[in-house]
Amino acid sequence: MRLLLRSFALGAPGLPRRGMQALPEQLASGLAAPVRLGTPVRTVRDARRGVEVLTDDGPLRARAAIVAVGAQHLADLTDLPVPETHGLTTWWFRAAGRPRTGPFLVLDASRPGGGPAGPVWNTSAISEAAPSYAPAGEVLVHATTLLGEPDGAATEREVLRDLARIYGTRTDRWQLLAHHVVPHALPAQPPGPVDRAPARAGARILVTGDHRTTASIQGALVAGTLAAREARALLG
Ligand SMILES: Cc1cc2nc3c(=O)[nH]c(=O)nc-3n(C[C@H](O)[C@H](O)[C@H](O)COP(=O)(O)OP(=O)(O)OC[C@H]3O[C@@H](n4cnc5c(N)ncnc54)[C@H](O)[C@@H]3O)c2cc1C
């Protein structure tokens, strides 16, 4: 939590103009053959002096492998314990009128003792921060509720009522555009120190991802960097 607060305090949260997919596309744009993208892996296992990988395009041999799938897919490729994950739902509304919050993420912590007073944990008029996310003159509002009882059961009506309280405006003419349910949105982050080193699923199989560091894009980037360093050391 402190790490996230520090990041929000020292940096400026941002959104790519063309959506989050722009981020992996930018990372991938610098890659060339023999790198293969979009190739599902079926199995990865230790072999003599390296690893054997079975993909949908056929078998591969390599000197080492880094498994960087999300926590919920770890059991598909390794025998490691599956990290706990948490789910969330994201609601997208076309607002009638402009909420007066500006380009800020609104966190509701108004419940006595902490947490939100209603089902919405955070919300923003996202097109105020990223105008390309809505047609000119329109306002796109996002709201996040947690998956699981009781928040996950919140209805559109309850979410809109909560948004009316948070923004101090009527929301009865807001239009629901999309409702995304993401069961494994983030790995759980239990308290205590984190061993950020890549896990091992074999002599030459490293395991990394945000579940090894912190549940965030920056956590995934840190985890990837640590795994790359360890792979380099492994290969001498
Ligand atoms: C709705 C939502 C909002 C979020 N908002 C933020 C935010 O504002 N800021 C932030 O920092 N983080 C945010 N996150 C978290 C962030 O997206 C993750 O922490 C990050 O994407 C984790 O990166 P990763 O590389 O570890 O795993 P992933 O991004 O899950 O990448 C794993 C990849 O492995 C692939 N894969 C799985 N199985 C196989 C297989 N068998 N063969 C080949 N490939 C496979 C998957 O297709 C996927 O592309 C959000 C997450 C969600 C769901």
The ligand as a Tripos MOL2 file, in Angstrom:
@<TRIPOS>MOLECULE
LIG
   53    58     1     0     0
SMALL
NO_CHARGES

@<TRIPOS>ATOM
      1 C1         -9.3090   -4.0020  -14.9170 C.3       1 LIG1
      2 C2         -7.8650   -3.8690  -14.5230 C.ar      1 LIG1
      3 C3         -7.3430   -2.5940  -14.2800 C.ar      1 LIG1
      4 C4         -6.0150   -2.4370  -13.9050 C.ar      1 LIG1
      5 N1         -5.5320   -1.1690  -13.7130 N.ar      1 LIG1
      6 C5         -4.2330   -0.9930  -13.4280 C.ar      1 LIG1
      7 C6         -3.6910    0.3250  -13.2860 C.ar      1 LIG1
      8 O1         -4.3970    1.3170  -13.4320 O.2       1 LIG1
      9 N2         -2.3640    0.4450  -12.9920 N.ar      1 LIG1
     10 C7         -1.5510   -0.6460  -12.8550 C.ar      1 LIG1
     11 O2         -0.3520   -0.4830  -12.6160 O.2       1 LIG1
     12 N3         -2.0380   -1.9110  -12.9770 N.ar      1 LIG1
     13 C8         -3.3480   -2.1120  -13.2620 C.ar      1 LIG1
     14 N4         -3.8400   -3.3830  -13.4090 N.ar      1 LIG1
     15 C9         -2.9430   -4.5190  -13.1310 C.3       1 LIG1
     16 C10        -2.0150   -4.8280  -14.3020 C.3       1 LIG1
     17 O3         -2.7790   -4.9530  -15.4940 O.3       1 LIG1
     18 C11        -1.2710   -6.1370  -14.0100 C.3       1 LIG1
     19 O4         -0.6120   -6.0200  -12.7490 O.3       1 LIG1
     20 C12        -0.2370   -6.4560  -15.0810 C.3       1 LIG1
     21 O5         -0.8410   -6.5270  -16.3580 O.3       1 LIG1
     22 C13         0.4350   -7.7910  -14.7970 C.3       1 LIG1
     23 O6          1.3580   -8.0310  -15.8230 O.3       1 LIG1
     24 P1          1.9770   -9.4880  -16.0220 P.3       1 LIG1
     25 O7          2.8990   -9.3810  -17.1910 O.co2     1 LIG1
     26 O8          2.5060  -10.0110  -14.7270 O.co2     1 LIG1
     27 O9          0.7340  -10.4390  -16.3850 O.3       1 LIG1
     28 P2         -0.3160  -10.3200  -17.5460 P.3       1 LIG1
     29 O10        -0.5130   -8.9030  -17.9850 O.co2     1 LIG1
     30 O11        -1.5090  -11.1000  -17.0640 O.co2     1 LIG1
     31 O12         0.3750  -11.0800  -18.7730 O.3       1 LIG1
     32 C14         0.4270  -12.4990  -18.8430 C.3       1 LIG1
     33 C15         0.3710  -12.9150  -20.3120 C.3       1 LIG1
     34 O13         0.5760  -14.3270  -20.4100 O.3       1 LIG1
     35 C16        -0.2540  -14.7940  -21.4540 C.3       1 LIG1
     36 N5         -0.4480  -16.2430  -21.2990 N.ar      1 LIG1
     37 C17        -1.1770  -16.9050  -20.3760 C.ar      1 LIG1
     38 N6         -1.0930  -18.2340  -20.5620 N.ar      1 LIG1
     39 C18        -0.2850  -18.4190  -21.6350 C.ar      1 LIG1
     40 C19         0.1940  -19.5760  -22.3340 C.ar      1 LIG1
     41 N7         -0.1230  -20.8290  -21.9600 N.pl3     1 LIG1
     42 N8          0.9970  -19.4010  -23.4220 N.ar      1 LIG1
     43 C20         1.3580  -18.1470  -23.8230 C.ar      1 LIG1
     44 N9          0.9500  -17.0110  -23.2080 N.ar      1 LIG1
     45 C21         0.1340  -17.1590  -22.1230 C.ar      1 LIG1
     46 C22        -1.5400  -14.0040  -21.2980 C.3       1 LIG1
     47 O14        -2.2820  -14.0350  -22.5050 O.3       1 LIG1
     48 C23        -0.9910  -12.6180  -20.9540 C.3       1 LIG1
     49 O15        -0.7690  -11.8730  -22.1400 O.3       1 LIG1
     50 C24        -5.1740   -3.5720  -13.7740 C.ar      1 LIG1
     51 C25        -5.6830   -4.8600  -14.0140 C.ar      1 LIG1
     52 C26        -7.0180   -5.0020  -14.3840 C.ar      1 LIG1
     53 C27        -7.5470   -6.3920  -14.6550 C.3       1 LIG1
@<TRIPOS>BOND
     1     1     2 1
     2     2     3 ar
     3     2    52 ar
     4     3     4 ar
     5     4     5 ar
     6     4    50 ar
     7     5     6 ar
     8     6     7 ar
     9     6    13 1
    10     7     8 2
    11     7     9 ar
    12     9    10 ar
    13    10    11 2
    14    10    12 ar
    15    12    13 ar
    16    13    14 ar
    17    14    15 1
    18    14    50 ar
    19    15    16 1
    20    16    17 1
    21    16    18 1
    22    18    19 1
    23    18    20 1
    24    20    21 1
    25    20    22 1
    26    22    23 1
    27    23    24 1
    28    24    25 2
    29    24    26 1
    30    24    27 1
    31    27    28 1
    32    28    29 2
    33    28    30 1
    34    28    31 1
    35    31    32 1
    36    32    33 1
    37    33    34 1
    38    33    48 1
    39    34    35 1
    40    35    36 1
    41    35    46 1
    42    36    37 ar
    43    36    45 ar
    44    37    38 ar
    45    38    39 ar
    46    39    40 ar
    47    39    45 ar
    48    40    41 1
    49    40    42 ar
    50    42    43 ar
    51    43    44 ar
    52    44    45 ar
    53    46    47 1
    54    46    48 1
    55    48    49 1
    56    50    51 ar
    57    51    52 ar
    58    52    53 1
@<TRIPOS>SUBSTRUCTURE
     1 LIG1         1 GROUP 0 **** ****
